[in-house]
């Protein structure tokens, strides 16, 4: 078995099969239908191993991060990436794709003054939103205040040539990233990478004294969903925040009704609206 995991062996076989098809040859595992799947299961049964233990970011972690003060620009960015990604149940690749024009300040403010210090984030691309209908997870005052201060300090503004209005399902060509790379203490115009988002999660946890052995970028999404389930947020409401169930009929009725329900996942963290 040459010391490789089942996933690595399966990926190598896939590459070999793809190369054969490119040059018009019959793939070696295509003699009979289903051979590839059968061999893959056989390897997995021998090489299988338990999934890595990954803890979710907890409600107490988020509260402690929001109480941190006297942070450097890089530390502030890391904390906000972790907090925003957690309360909005984001994946790592969704955090690194955010641009300043994706932050919709006071998104529900027109419905009621109660929502004057809230925000929504426009997700550029989400796994369960193949039709690009748009997903807008919400956050309240605690995140709104910190994120607004961060963008003001960094001088982040929506560009005059922003293209989100006419192409909301595409990346804006004019606006800067919400979270950019910091080199020698200065922000650049390049967005953070996926690995840097994961590093930000670990850095934010270390700032509050947490051993990061069992944490990763996945901890954000797990933390948001776990907090909502523990607070007994109904699944259709949770899915509006996490993006699960893109075909859920409830989505079409909840969005234009009362925005209160859209903040239940955020409120599961015990933060004020």
GIMOKA-V819749 format. One record per backbone hydrogen bond with DSSP energy under -1.0 kcal/mol. CO is the residue of the C=O (numbers start at 1). NH is the residue of the N-H. Records with the same first field share a line. If there is no record, write none. Layout:
CO=NH / NH
This chain:
1=4
5=9
6=10
7=11
8=12
9=13
10=14
11=15
12=16
13=17
14=18
15=19
16=20
17=21
18=22
19=23
20=25
21=24
27=30
32=35
34=38
35=39
36=40
37=41
38=42
39=43
40=44
41=45
43=47
44=48
58=62
59=63
60=64
61=65
62=66
65=68
72=76
73=77
74=78
75=79
76=80
77=81
78=82
79=83
80=84
81=85
82=86
83=87
84=88
85=90
86=89
91=95
92=96
95=98
98=178
99=102
100=103
102=122
104=107 / 120
106=109
108=111 / 112
112=115
113=116
115=118
118=106
119=139
120=104
126=129
129=132
135=123
137=121
139=119
140=144
141=145
142=146
143=147
144=148
145=149
146=150
147=151
148=152
149=153
150=154
151=156
159=162
163=167
167=170
176=100
179=192
181=188
183=186
186=183
190=181
193=197
194=198
195=199
196=200
197=201
198=202
199=203
200=204
201=205
202=206
203=207
205=210
206=209
212=215
214=55
216=219
217=220
218=222
219=57 / 223
220=224
221=225
222=226
223=227
224=228
225=229
226=230
227=231
228=233
229=232
234=238
235=239
238=241 / 242
239=243
245=248
248=251
250=253 / 254
251=255
258=261
259=262
260=263
261=264
263=267
266=269
267=270
